[in-house]
Amino acid sequence: MIFDTDVIIWALRGNARAAAAMDDAEHLEISVISYMELVQGARDHKDLRMTRAFLADTGFHMLPLTEAIGHRAAVYLEEYALKSRLGIPDALIAATAAENRLVLCSGNVKHYRAIADIELRAFRP
């Protein structure tokens, strides 16, 4: 299962439901885009170290961008950006899920529900 940035943030804040969602997953995956969003959201170096330690300690595997992911994300933007306000980071995360045939766990269901070729698991904090 690949986890959207929001679920990781909830887990970092100690949310039990986020932790349970991760415990229930057979594999813990994160897009490099989500990692970059977490880095961008860090308040200071201590916060960044804590985030990196959390991802390492829980066993997350970071999935890189590929040419196929970039192409699929561009197609998603063409198809869904105007309809559902899909942004570049979400298009790349959705494309990563689709290309790796992974279920996407996200609390931002509205960003992804229009995309037919991903399996979405809604997260509720």
N, CA, C and O atoms as a Tinker XYZ file with bonds, in Angstrom:
   500  protein
     1  N      0.852000   -1.168000    0.000000    73     2
     2  CA     0.000000    0.000000    0.000000    64     1     3
     3  C      0.898000    1.231000    0.000000    63     2     4     5
     4  O      1.923000    1.272000    0.680000    81     3
     5  N      0.492000    2.230000   -0.776000    73     3     6
     6  CA     1.204000    3.499000   -0.794000    64     5     7
     7  C      0.384000    4.515000    0.004000    63     6     8     9
     8  O     -0.836000    4.600000   -0.138000    81     7
     9  N      1.067000    5.266000    0.828000    73     7    10
    10  CA     0.394000    6.218000    1.719000    64     9    11
    11  C      0.586000    7.637000    1.218000    63    10    12    13
    12  O      1.695000    8.048000    0.878000    81    11
    13  N     -0.507000    8.375000    1.180000    73    11    14
    14  CA    -0.466000    9.780000    0.805000    64    13    15
    15  C      0.161000   10.578000    1.946000    63    14    16    17
    16  O      0.201000   10.127000    3.091000    81    15
    17  N      0.638000   11.742000    1.621000    73    15    18
    18  CA     1.342000   12.591000    2.582000    64    17    19
    19  C      0.515000   12.864000    3.826000    63    18    20    21
    20  O      1.052000   12.866000    4.934000    81    19
    21  N     -0.773000   13.093000    3.666000    73    19    22
    22  CA    -1.609000   13.444000    4.814000    64    21    23
    23  C     -1.652000   12.342000    5.865000    63    22    24    25
    24  O     -1.689000   12.635000    7.060000    81    23
    25  N     -1.647000   11.088000    5.444000    73    23    26
    26  CA    -1.695000    9.978000    6.394000    64    25    27
    27  C     -0.386000    9.912000    7.177000    63    26    28    29
    28  O     -0.392000    9.641000    8.378000    81    27
    29  N      0.720000   10.155000    6.507000    73    27    30
    30  CA     2.023000   10.184000    7.180000    64    29    31
    31  C      2.040000   11.303000    8.224000    63    30    32    33
    32  O      2.527000   11.113000    9.338000    81    31
    33  N      1.515000   12.450000    7.862000    73    31    34
    34  CA     1.469000   13.583000    8.803000    64    33    35
    35  C      0.631000   13.221000   10.028000    63    34    36    37
    36  O      1.021000   13.512000   11.159000    81    35
    37  N     -0.520000   12.587000    9.799000    73    35    38
    38  CA    -1.351000   12.170000   10.935000    64    37    39
    39  C     -0.584000   11.201000   11.840000    63    38    40    41
    40  O     -0.651000   11.300000   13.065000    81    39
    41  N      0.135000   10.276000   11.231000    73    39    42
    42  CA     0.913000    9.318000   12.028000    64    41    43
    43  C      2.006000   10.028000   12.825000    63    42    44    45
    44  O      2.238000    9.706000   13.990000    81    43
    45  N      2.666000   10.980000   12.202000    73    43    46
    46  CA     3.712000   11.744000   12.902000    64    45    47
    47  C      3.146000   12.520000   14.093000    63    46    48    49
    48  O      3.851000   12.776000   15.069000    81    47
    49  N      1.893000   12.882000   14.004000    73    47    50
    50  CA     1.224000   13.606000   15.091000    64    49    51
    51  C      0.661000   12.670000   16.155000    63    50    52    53
    52  O      0.054000   13.115000   17.129000    81    51
    53  N      0.872000   11.357000   15.958000    73    51    54
    54  CA     0.439000   10.391000   16.960000    64    53    55
    55  C     -0.972000    9.877000   16.793000    63    54    56    57
    56  O     -1.534000    9.315000   17.733000    81    55
    57  N     -1.558000   10.051000   15.629000    73    55    58
    58  CA    -2.921000    9.589000   15.386000    64    57    59
    59  C     -2.966000    8.063000   15.359000    63    58    60    61
    60  O     -2.272000    7.432000   14.562000    81    59
    61  N     -3.775000    7.478000   16.221000    73    59    62
    62  CA    -3.864000    6.019000   16.347000    64    61    63
    63  C     -4.428000    5.375000   15.091000    63    62    64    65
    64  O     -3.998000    4.281000   14.725000    81    63
    65  N     -5.377000    6.018000   14.421000    73    63    66
    66  CA    -5.952000    5.440000   13.198000    64    65    67
    67  C     -4.924000    5.388000   12.073000    63    66    68    69
    68  O     -4.900000    4.435000   11.293000    81    67
    69  N     -4.082000    6.403000   11.990000    73    67    70
    70  CA    -3.023000    6.382000   10.976000    64    69    71
    71  C     -2.050000    5.254000   11.268000    63    70    72    73
    72  O     -1.634000    4.538000   10.358000    81    71
    73  N     -1.686000    5.094000   12.530000    73    71    74
    74  CA    -0.783000    4.004000   12.916000    64    73    75
    75  C     -1.411000    2.652000   12.613000    63    74    76    77
    76  O     -0.728000    1.741000   12.144000    81    75
    77  N     -2.705000    2.512000   12.874000    73    75    78
    78  CA    -3.406000    1.251000   12.605000    64    77    79
    79  C     -3.453000    0.959000   11.105000    63    78    80    81
    80  O     -3.292000   -0.189000   10.690000    81    79
    81  N     -3.672000    1.996000   10.290000    73    79    82
    82  CA    -3.691000    1.801000    8.835000    64    81    83
    83  C     -2.342000    1.284000    8.360000    63    82    84    85
    84  O     -2.273000    0.422000    7.484000    81    83
    85  N     -1.283000    1.808000    8.935000    73    83    86
    86  CA     0.059000    1.359000    8.560000    64    85    87
    87  C      0.333000   -0.049000    9.064000    63    86    88    89
    88  O      0.966000   -0.848000    8.375000    81    87
    89  N     -0.144000   -0.351000   10.263000    73    87    90
    90  CA     0.034000   -1.698000   10.815000    64    89    91
    91  C     -0.695000   -2.741000    9.976000    63    90    92    93
    92  O     -0.235000   -3.878000    9.864000    81    91
    93  N     -1.829000   -2.365000    9.385000    73    91    94
    94  CA    -2.633000   -3.281000    8.586000    64    93    95
    95  C     -2.058000   -3.528000    7.190000    63    94    96    97
    96  O     -2.440000   -4.488000    6.521000    81    95
    97  N     -1.142000   -2.665000    6.753000    73    95    98
    98  CA    -0.586000   -2.782000    5.399000    64    97    99
    99  C      0.515000   -3.835000    5.356000    63    98   100   101
   100  O      1.349000   -3.927000    6.257000    81    99
   101  N      0.497000   -4.621000    4.292000    73    99   102
   102  CA     1.528000   -5.646000    4.128000    64   101   103
   103  C      2.882000   -5.006000    3.827000    63   102   104   105
   104  O      3.917000   -5.442000    4.331000    81   103
   105  N      2.855000   -3.952000    2.987000    73   103   106
   106  CA     4.067000   -3.223000    2.635000    64   105   107
   107  C      3.790000   -1.736000    2.808000    63   106   108   109
   108  O      2.691000   -1.266000    2.516000    81   107
   109  N      4.781000   -1.002000    3.279000    73   107   110
   110  CA     4.654000    0.438000    3.473000    64   109   111
   111  C      5.444000    1.154000    2.379000    63   110   112   113
   112  O      6.672000    1.084000    2.326000    81   111
   113  N      4.714000    1.837000    1.517000    73   111   114
   114  CA     5.333000    2.546000    0.395000    64   113   115
   115  C      4.989000    4.027000    0.482000    63   114   116   117
   116  O      3.928000    4.411000    0.972000    81   115
   117  N      5.915000    4.845000   -0.006000    73   115   118
   118  CA     5.698000    6.287000   -0.073000    64   117   119
   119  C      6.320000    6.778000   -1.370000    63   118   120   121
   120  O      7.403000    6.334000   -1.752000    81   119
   121  N      5.643000    7.684000   -2.040000    73   119   122
   122  CA     6.184000    8.300000   -3.239000    64   121   123
   123  C      7.264000    9.294000   -2.837000    63   122   124   125
   124  O      7.182000    9.916000   -1.778000    81   123
   125  N      8.263000    9.439000   -3.676000    73   123   126
   126  CA     9.284000   10.452000   -3.421000    64   125   127
   127  C      8.634000   11.842000   -3.361000    63   126   128   129
   128  O      9.169000   12.743000   -2.714000    81   127
   129  N      7.506000   12.022000   -4.017000    73   127   130
   130  CA     6.781000   13.298000   -3.971000    64   129   131
   131  C      6.254000   13.546000   -2.558000    63   130   132   133
   132  O      6.355000   14.662000   -2.049000    81   131
   133  N      5.698000   12.524000   -1.927000    73   131   134
   134  CA     5.234000   12.682000   -0.539000    64   133   135
   135  C      6.411000   13.002000    0.376000    63   134   136   137
   136  O      6.304000   13.839000    1.272000    81   135
   137  N      7.532000   12.329000    0.141000    73   135   138
   138  CA     8.722000   12.625000    0.948000    64   137   139
   139  C      9.118000   14.097000    0.784000    63   138   140   141
   140  O      9.431000   14.768000    1.768000    81   139
   141  N      9.105000   14.592000   -0.438000    73   139   142
   142  CA     9.457000   15.993000   -0.672000    64   141   143
   143  C      8.458000   16.939000    0.001000    63   142   144   145
   144  O      8.847000   17.987000    0.519000    81   143
   145  N      7.178000   16.573000   -0.004000    73   143   146
   146  CA     6.187000   17.399000    0.695000    64   145   147
   147  C      6.468000   17.417000    2.192000    63   146   148   149
   148  O      6.330000   18.458000    2.835000    81   147
   149  N      6.860000   16.276000    2.752000    73   147   150
   150  CA     7.196000   16.215000    4.181000    64   149   151
   151  C      8.427000   17.057000    4.487000    63   150   152   153
   152  O      8.466000   17.752000    5.502000    81   151
   153  N      9.425000   17.002000    3.622000    73   151   154
   154  CA    10.633000   17.823000    3.810000    64   153   155
   155  C     10.258000   19.303000    3.747000    63   154   156   157
   156  O     10.701000   20.095000    4.578000    81   155
   157  N      9.453000   19.666000    2.777000    73   155   158
   158  CA     9.037000   21.058000    2.619000    64   157   159
   159  C      8.235000   21.548000    3.828000    63   158   160   161
   160  O      8.291000   22.728000    4.174000    81   159
   161  N      7.497000   20.652000    4.462000    73   159   162
   162  CA     6.678000   21.030000    5.609000    64   161   163
   163  C      7.409000   21.020000    6.939000    63   162   164   165
   164  O      6.857000   21.440000    7.957000    81   163
   165  N      8.643000   20.545000    6.939000    73   163   166
   166  CA     9.401000   20.510000    8.196000    64   165   167
   167  C      9.654000   21.935000    8.690000    63   166   168   169
   168  O      9.986000   22.829000    7.913000    81   167
   169  N      9.489000   22.122000    9.997000    73   167   170
   170  CA     9.673000   23.453000   10.586000    64   169   171
   171  C     11.137000   23.776000   10.821000    63   170   172   173
   172  O     11.535000   24.940000   10.784000    81   171
   173  N     11.944000   22.742000   11.065000    73   171   174
   174  CA    13.365000   22.946000   11.347000    64   173   175
   175  C     14.105000   21.624000   11.139000    63   174   176   177
   176  O     13.497000   20.619000   10.769000    81   175
   177  N     15.426000   21.628000   11.379000    73   175   178
   178  CA    16.219000   20.417000   11.168000    64   177   179
   179  C     15.811000   19.279000   12.104000    63   178   180   181
   180  O     15.874000   18.111000   11.721000    81   179
   181  N     15.402000   19.607000   13.304000    73   179   182
   182  CA    14.962000   18.579000   14.248000    64   181   183
   183  C     13.709000   17.881000   13.718000    63   182   184   185
   184  O     13.601000   16.656000   13.773000    81   183
   185  N     12.779000   18.660000   13.213000    73   183   186
   186  CA    11.544000   18.122000   12.641000    64   185   187
   187  C     11.865000   17.228000   11.444000    63   186   188   189
   188  O     11.271000   16.161000   11.288000    81   187
   189  N     12.796000   17.656000   10.605000    73   187   190
   190  CA    13.185000   16.861000    9.452000    64   189   191
   191  C     13.828000   15.543000    9.881000    63   190   192   193
   192  O     13.531000   14.493000    9.311000    81   191
   193  N     14.702000   15.595000   10.876000    73   191   194
   194  CA    15.335000   14.365000   11.384000    64   193   195
   195  C     14.287000   13.406000   11.950000    63   194   196   197
   196  O     14.367000   12.194000   11.746000    81   195
   197  N     13.306000   13.961000   12.663000    73   195   198
   198  CA    12.241000   13.136000   13.232000    64   197   199
   199  C     11.434000   12.454000   12.117000    63   198   200   201
   200  O     11.098000   11.275000   12.229000    81   199
   201  N     11.129000   13.180000   11.065000    73   199   202
   202  CA    10.376000   12.632000    9.943000    64   201   203
   203  C     11.171000   11.518000    9.263000    63   202   204   205
   204  O     10.633000   10.444000    8.997000    81   203
   205  N     12.431000   11.770000    8.987000    73   203   206
   206  CA    13.268000   10.750000    8.346000    64   205   207
   207  C     13.414000    9.518000    9.232000    63   206   208   209
   208  O     13.390000    8.392000    8.737000    81   207
   209  N     13.565000    9.724000   10.534000    73   207   210
   210  CA    13.678000    8.595000   11.463000    64   209   211
   211  C     12.376000    7.795000   11.498000    63   210   212   213
   212  O     12.405000    6.565000   11.523000    81   211
   213  N     11.243000    8.480000   11.498000    73   211   214
   214  CA     9.947000    7.798000   11.503000    64   213   215
   215  C      9.808000    6.902000   10.275000    63   214   216   217
   216  O      9.425000    5.738000   10.392000    81   215
   217  N     10.115000    7.440000    9.108000    73   215   218
   218  CA     9.990000    6.660000    7.876000    64   217   219
   219  C     10.926000    5.456000    7.889000    63   218   220   221
   220  O     10.543000    4.369000    7.456000    81   219
   221  N     12.134000    5.639000    8.376000    73   219   222
   222  CA    13.101000    4.536000    8.443000    64   221   223
   223  C     12.681000    3.503000    9.485000    63   222   224   225
   224  O     12.725000    2.301000    9.224000    81   223
   225  N     12.278000    3.967000   10.656000    73   223   226
   226  CA    11.916000    3.057000   11.754000    64   225   227
   227  C     10.675000    2.231000   11.446000    63   226   228   229
   228  O     10.570000    1.086000   11.883000    81   227
   229  N      9.736000    2.800000   10.700000    73   227   230
   230  CA     8.517000    2.066000   10.365000    64   229   231
   231  C      8.686000    1.201000    9.128000    63   230   232   233
   232  O      7.807000    0.401000    8.806000    81   231
   233  N      9.804000    1.352000    8.432000    73   231   234
   234  CA    10.093000    0.494000    7.289000    64   233   235
   235  C      9.509000    0.941000    5.970000    63   234   236   237
   236  O      9.264000    0.113000    5.092000    81   235
   237  N      9.277000    2.243000    5.808000    73   235   238
   238  CA     8.761000    2.740000    4.538000    64   237   239
   239  C      9.798000    2.588000    3.440000    63   238   240   241
   240  O     10.990000    2.814000    3.651000    81   239
   241  N      9.323000    2.202000    2.266000    73   239   242
   242  CA    10.141000    2.121000    1.062000    64   241   243
   243  C      9.727000    3.282000    0.167000    63   242   244   245
   244  O      8.544000    3.446000   -0.131000    81   243
   245  N     10.701000    4.093000   -0.266000    73   243   246
   246  CA    10.402000    5.248000   -1.097000    64   245   247
   247  C     10.451000    4.873000   -2.575000    63   246   248   249
   248  O     11.449000    4.338000   -3.056000    81   247
   249  N      9.371000    5.156000   -3.282000    73   247   250
   250  CA     9.271000    4.856000   -4.705000    64   249   251
   251  C      9.691000    6.071000   -5.527000    63   250   252   253
   252  O      9.185000    7.172000   -5.309000    81   251
   253  N     10.617000    5.878000   -6.473000    73   251   254
   254  CA    11.109000    7.002000   -7.272000    64   253   255
   255  C     10.154000    7.355000   -8.404000    63   254   256   257
   256  O      9.223000    6.614000   -8.717000    81   255
   257  N     10.413000    8.503000   -9.002000    73   255   258
   258  CA     9.702000    8.864000  -10.219000    64   257   259
   259  C     10.342000    8.135000  -11.386000    63   258   260   261
   260  O     11.553000    7.913000  -11.410000    81   259
   261  N      9.523000    7.770000  -12.341000    73   259   262
   262  CA    10.000000    7.141000  -13.568000    64   261   263
   263  C      9.387000    7.883000  -14.749000    63   262   264   265
   264  O      8.498000    8.718000  -14.581000    81   263
   265  N      9.868000    7.569000  -15.927000    73   263   266
   266  CA     9.299000    8.171000  -17.125000    64   265   267
   267  C      7.816000    7.814000  -17.256000    63   266   268   269
   268  O      6.996000    8.655000  -17.625000    81   267
   269  N      7.484000    6.557000  -16.951000    73   267   270
   270  CA     6.085000    6.114000  -17.047000    64   269   271
   271  C      5.199000    6.858000  -16.046000    63   270   272   273
   272  O      4.067000    7.220000  -16.367000    81   271
   273  N      5.708000    7.086000  -14.842000    73   271   274
   274  CA     4.938000    7.831000  -13.833000    64   273   275
   275  C      4.724000    9.266000  -14.307000    63   274   276   277
   276  O      3.621000    9.799000  -14.191000    81   275
   277  N      5.759000    9.885000  -14.835000    73   275   278
   278  CA     5.630000   11.254000  -15.345000    64   277   279
   279  C      4.618000   11.348000  -16.471000    63   278   280   281
   280  O      3.807000   12.273000  -16.510000    81   279
   281  N      4.665000   10.392000  -17.388000    73   279   282
   282  CA     3.709000   10.387000  -18.505000    64   281   283
   283  C      2.287000   10.213000  -17.992000    63   282   284   285
   284  O      1.386000   10.950000  -18.392000    81   283
   285  N      2.080000    9.235000  -17.103000    73   283   286
   286  CA     0.738000    8.973000  -16.575000    64   285   287
   287  C      0.230000   10.184000  -15.797000    63   286   288   289
   288  O     -0.945000   10.536000  -15.909000    81   287
   289  N      1.089000   10.824000  -15.014000    73   287   290
   290  CA     0.679000   12.010000  -14.247000    64   289   291
   291  C      0.249000   13.137000  -15.186000    63   290   292   293
   292  O     -0.717000   13.846000  -14.901000    81   291
   293  N      0.952000   13.303000  -16.291000    73   291   294
   294  CA     0.574000   14.335000  -17.268000    64   293   295
   295  C     -0.807000   14.037000  -17.858000    63   294   296   297
   296  O     -1.620000   14.943000  -18.046000    81   295
   297  N     -1.061000   12.765000  -18.144000    73   295   298
   298  CA    -2.379000   12.361000  -18.656000    64   297   299
   299  C     -3.448000   12.657000  -17.600000    63   298   300   301
   300  O     -4.515000   13.177000  -17.925000    81   299
   301  N     -3.162000   12.327000  -16.342000    73   299   302
   302  CA    -4.119000   12.614000  -15.261000    64   301   303
   303  C     -4.415000   14.117000  -15.177000    63   302   304   305
   304  O     -5.568000   14.516000  -15.018000    81   303
   305  N     -3.382000   14.939000  -15.284000    73   303   306
   306  CA    -3.599000   16.389000  -15.220000    64   305   307
   307  C     -4.473000   16.860000  -16.376000    63   306   308   309
   308  O     -5.390000   17.658000  -16.183000    81   307
   309  N     -4.186000   16.365000  -17.577000    73   307   310
   310  CA    -5.006000   16.753000  -18.733000    64   309   311
   311  C     -6.464000   16.360000  -18.537000    63   310   312   313
   312  O     -7.375000   17.101000  -18.906000    81   311
   313  N     -6.669000   15.201000  -17.959000    73   311   314
   314  CA    -8.026000   14.682000  -17.823000    64   313   315
   315  C     -8.768000   15.236000  -16.601000    63   314   316   317
   316  O     -9.975000   15.469000  -16.673000    81   315
   317  N     -8.072000   15.450000  -15.488000    73   315   318
   318  CA    -8.760000   15.730000  -14.220000    64   317   319
   319  C     -8.481000   17.096000  -13.584000    63   318   320   321
   320  O     -9.208000   17.495000  -12.674000    81   319
   321  N     -7.468000   17.815000  -14.025000    73   319   322
   322  CA    -7.120000   19.068000  -13.347000    64   321   323
   323  C     -8.270000   20.070000  -13.359000    63   322   324   325
   324  O     -8.552000   20.708000  -12.345000    81   323
   325  N     -8.918000   20.204000  -14.482000    73   323   326
   326  CA   -10.010000   21.178000  -14.559000    64   325   327
   327  C    -11.286000   20.670000  -13.895000    63   326   328   329
   328  O    -12.058000   21.458000  -13.349000    81   327
   329  N    -11.510000   19.359000  -13.938000    73   327   330
   330  CA   -12.729000   18.785000  -13.352000    64   329   331
   331  C    -12.663000   18.744000  -11.828000    63   330   332   333
   332  O    -13.605000   19.145000  -11.144000    81   331
   333  N    -11.542000   18.254000  -11.306000    73   331   334
   334  CA   -11.483000   17.999000   -9.864000    64   333   335
   335  C    -10.352000   18.745000   -9.160000    63   334   336   337
   336  O    -10.048000   18.470000   -7.999000    81   335
   337  N     -9.734000   19.685000   -9.863000    73   335   338
   338  CA    -8.663000   20.511000   -9.264000    64   337   339
   339  C     -7.459000   19.666000   -8.842000    63   338   340   341
   340  O     -6.775000   19.991000   -7.872000    81   339
   341  N     -7.206000   18.584000   -9.577000    73   339   342
   342  CA    -6.055000   17.736000   -9.307000    64   341   343
   343  C     -4.787000   18.542000   -9.534000    63   342   344   345
   344  O     -4.619000   19.168000  -10.581000    81   343
   345  N     -3.888000   18.526000   -8.541000    73   343   346
   346  CA    -2.630000   19.253000   -8.649000    64   345   347
   347  C     -1.484000   18.349000   -9.050000    63   346   348   349
   348  O     -1.634000   17.128000   -9.084000    81   347
   349  N     -0.349000   18.935000   -9.352000    73   347   350
   350  CA     0.812000   18.177000   -9.810000    64   349   351
   351  C      1.267000   17.136000   -8.787000    63   350   352   353
   352  O      1.463000   15.980000   -9.162000    81   351
   353  N      1.446000   17.496000   -7.502000    73   351   354
   354  CA     1.888000   16.459000   -6.554000    64   353   355
   355  C      0.918000   15.283000   -6.472000    63   354   356   357
   356  O      1.347000   14.130000   -6.455000    81   355
   357  N     -0.376000   15.561000   -6.421000    73   355   358
   358  CA    -1.369000   14.477000   -6.330000    64   357   359
   359  C     -1.400000   13.640000   -7.601000    63   358   360   361
   360  O     -1.595000   12.426000   -7.533000    81   359
   361  N     -1.210000   14.265000   -8.757000    73   359   362
   362  CA    -1.157000   13.510000  -10.006000    64   361   363
   363  C      0.042000   12.566000  -10.004000    63   362   364   365
   364  O     -0.065000   11.423000  -10.447000    81   363
   365  N      1.174000   13.040000   -9.508000    73   363   366
   366  CA     2.368000   12.195000   -9.450000    64   365   367
   367  C      2.208000   11.059000   -8.438000    63   366   368   369
   368  O      2.655000    9.941000   -8.693000    81   367
   369  N      1.580000   11.331000   -7.306000    73   367   370
   370  CA     1.346000   10.284000   -6.300000    64   369   371
   371  C      0.371000    9.243000   -6.849000    63   370   372   373
   372  O      0.593000    8.042000   -6.697000    81   371
   373  N     -0.701000    9.700000   -7.484000    73   371   374
   374  CA    -1.670000    8.767000   -8.076000    64   373   375
   375  C     -1.012000    7.925000   -9.166000    63   374   376   377
   376  O     -1.248000    6.719000   -9.246000    81   375
   377  N     -0.196000    8.546000   -9.998000    73   375   378
   378  CA     0.496000    7.818000  -11.063000    64   377   379
   379  C      1.475000    6.800000  -10.487000    63   378   380   381
   380  O      1.642000    5.714000  -11.042000    81   379
   381  N      2.116000    7.145000   -9.383000    73   379   382
   382  CA     3.023000    6.205000   -8.720000    64   381   383
   383  C      2.244000    4.991000   -8.231000    63   382   384   385
   384  O      2.692000    3.854000   -8.382000    81   383
   385  N      1.078000    5.238000   -7.645000    73   383   386
   386  CA     0.229000    4.131000   -7.186000    64   385   387
   387  C     -0.193000    3.257000   -8.367000    63   386   388   389
   388  O     -0.108000    2.031000   -8.303000    81   387
   389  N     -0.643000    3.893000   -9.430000    73   387   390
   390  CA    -1.122000    3.132000  -10.588000    64   389   391
   391  C     -0.001000    2.330000  -11.243000    63   390   392   393
   392  O     -0.181000    1.151000  -11.548000    81   391
   393  N      1.126000    2.942000  -11.456000    73   391   394
   394  CA     2.242000    2.264000  -12.131000    64   393   395
   395  C      2.797000    1.100000  -11.311000    63   394   396   397
   396  O      3.305000    0.128000  -11.869000    81   395
   397  N      2.698000    1.205000   -9.995000    73   395   398
   398  CA     3.200000    0.137000   -9.116000    64   397   399
   399  C      2.097000   -0.809000   -8.664000    63   398   400   401
   400  O      2.333000   -1.714000   -7.863000    81   399
   401  N      0.880000   -0.593000   -9.185000    73   399   402
   402  CA    -0.291000   -1.427000   -8.859000    64   401   403
   403  C     -0.487000   -1.535000   -7.347000    63   402   404   405
   404  O     -0.614000   -2.626000   -6.791000    81   403
   405  N     -0.507000   -0.361000   -6.699000    73   403   406
   406  CA    -0.660000   -0.300000   -5.252000    64   405   407
   407  C     -1.955000    0.404000   -4.885000    63   406   408   409
   408  O     -2.409000    1.299000   -5.598000    81   407
   409  N     -2.538000    0.001000   -3.785000    73   407   410
   410  CA    -3.681000    0.705000   -3.210000    64   409   411
   411  C     -3.153000    2.004000   -2.620000    63   410   412   413
   412  O     -2.115000    2.012000   -1.959000    81   411
   413  N     -3.865000    3.102000   -2.856000    73   411   414
   414  CA    -3.486000    4.407000   -2.322000    64   413   415
   415  C     -4.353000    4.727000   -1.107000    63   414   416   417
   416  O     -5.576000    4.816000   -1.213000    81   415
   417  N     -3.716000    4.898000    0.036000    73   415   418
   418  CA    -4.417000    5.275000    1.267000    64   417   419
   419  C     -4.286000    6.782000    1.451000    63   418   420   421
   420  O     -3.179000    7.307000    1.573000    81   419
   421  N     -5.426000    7.477000    1.470000    73   419   422
   422  CA    -5.417000    8.938000    1.569000    64   421   423
   423  C     -6.655000    9.449000    2.290000    63   422   424   425
   424  O     -7.740000    8.876000    2.187000    81   423
   425  N     -6.468000   10.523000    3.010000    73   423   426
   426  CA    -7.587000   11.230000    3.603000    64   425   427
   427  C     -8.170000   12.261000    2.645000    63   426   428   429
   428  O     -9.229000   12.832000    2.902000    81   427
   429  N     -7.472000   12.491000    1.545000    73   427   430
   430  CA    -7.912000   13.462000    0.541000    64   429   431
   431  C     -8.578000   12.750000   -0.629000    63   430   432   433
   432  O     -8.146000   12.872000   -1.775000    81   431
   433  N     -9.620000   12.019000   -0.328000    73   431   434
   434  CA   -10.299000   11.202000   -1.333000    64   433   435
   435  C    -10.770000   12.052000   -2.502000    63   434   436   437
   436  O    -10.724000   11.602000   -3.647000    81   435
   437  N    -11.217000   13.258000   -2.239000    73   435   438
   438  CA   -11.748000   14.104000   -3.310000    64   437   439
   439  C    -10.696000   14.397000   -4.382000    63   438   440   441
   440  O    -11.042000   14.651000   -5.535000    81   439
   441  N     -9.421000   14.364000   -4.008000    73   439   442
   442  CA    -8.362000   14.612000   -4.981000    64   441   443
   443  C     -8.209000   13.456000   -5.963000    63   442   444   445
   444  O     -7.761000   13.651000   -7.093000    81   443
   445  N     -8.580000   12.258000   -5.535000    73   443   446
   446  CA    -8.260000   11.056000   -6.304000    64   445   447
   447  C     -9.461000   10.278000   -6.829000    63   446   448   449
   448  O     -9.298000    9.449000   -7.724000    81   447
   449  N    -10.646000   10.512000   -6.308000    73   447   450
   450  CA   -11.774000    9.616000   -6.625000    64   449   451
   451  C    -12.146000    9.584000   -8.097000    63   450   452   453
   452  O    -12.735000    8.600000   -8.544000    81   451
   453  N    -11.834000   10.601000   -8.859000    73   451   454
   454  CA   -12.178000   10.604000  -10.283000    64   453   455
   455  C    -11.260000    9.705000  -11.108000    63   454   456   457
   456  O    -11.597000    9.357000  -12.239000    81   455
   457  N    -10.127000    9.330000  -10.568000    73   455   458
   458  CA    -9.149000    8.543000  -11.318000    64   457   459
   459  C     -9.535000    7.070000  -11.242000    63   458   460   461
   460  O     -9.406000    6.434000  -10.196000    81   459
   461  N    -10.001000    6.549000  -12.344000    73   459   462
   462  CA   -10.572000    5.202000  -12.369000    64   461   463
   463  C     -9.528000    4.093000  -12.227000    63   462   464   465
   464  O     -9.855000    3.007000  -11.748000    81   463
   465  N     -8.294000    4.338000  -12.629000    73   463   466
   466  CA    -7.337000    3.223000  -12.637000    64   465   467
   467  C     -6.468000    3.146000  -11.373000    63   466   468   469
   468  O     -5.392000    2.547000  -11.392000    81   467
   469  N     -6.933000    3.747000  -10.291000    73   467   470
   470  CA    -6.266000    3.516000   -9.002000    64   469   471
   471  C     -7.294000    2.983000   -8.010000    63   470   472   473
   472  O     -8.473000    3.337000   -8.049000    81   471
   473  N     -6.813000    2.130000   -7.129000    73   471   474
   474  CA    -7.652000    1.649000   -6.043000    64   473   475
   475  C     -7.372000    2.537000   -4.848000    63   474   476   477
   476  O     -6.223000    2.695000   -4.437000    81   475
   477  N     -8.418000    3.111000   -4.297000    73   475   478
   478  CA    -8.289000    4.103000   -3.236000    64   477   479
   479  C     -8.860000    3.580000   -1.927000    63   478   480   481
   480  O     -9.968000    3.044000   -1.891000    81   479
   481  N     -8.111000    3.736000   -0.876000    73   479   482
   482  CA    -8.622000    3.416000    0.460000    64   481   483
   483  C     -8.710000    4.733000    1.226000    63   482   484   485
   484  O     -7.707000    5.413000    1.441000    81   483
   485  N     -9.933000    5.079000    1.634000    73   483   486
   486  CA   -10.162000    6.331000    2.354000    64   485   487
   487  C     -9.659000    6.218000    3.785000    63   486   488   489
   488  O     -9.904000    5.224000    4.468000    81   487
   489  N     -8.956000    7.245000    4.224000    73   487   490
   490  CA    -8.482000    7.332000    5.597000    64   489   491
   491  C     -9.279000    8.420000    6.299000    63   490   492   493
   492  O     -9.451000    9.522000    5.777000    81   491
   493  N     -9.757000    8.096000    7.479000    73   491   494
   494  CA   -10.485000    9.058000    8.312000    64   493   495
   495  C     -9.759000    9.188000    9.643000    63   494   496   497
   496  O     -9.680000    8.227000   10.409000    81   495
   497  N     -9.222000   10.389000    9.922000    73   495   498
   498  CA    -8.492000   10.564000   11.193000    64   497   499
   499  C     -9.446000   10.515000   12.371000    63   498   500
   500  O     -9.017000   10.644000   13.518000    81   499
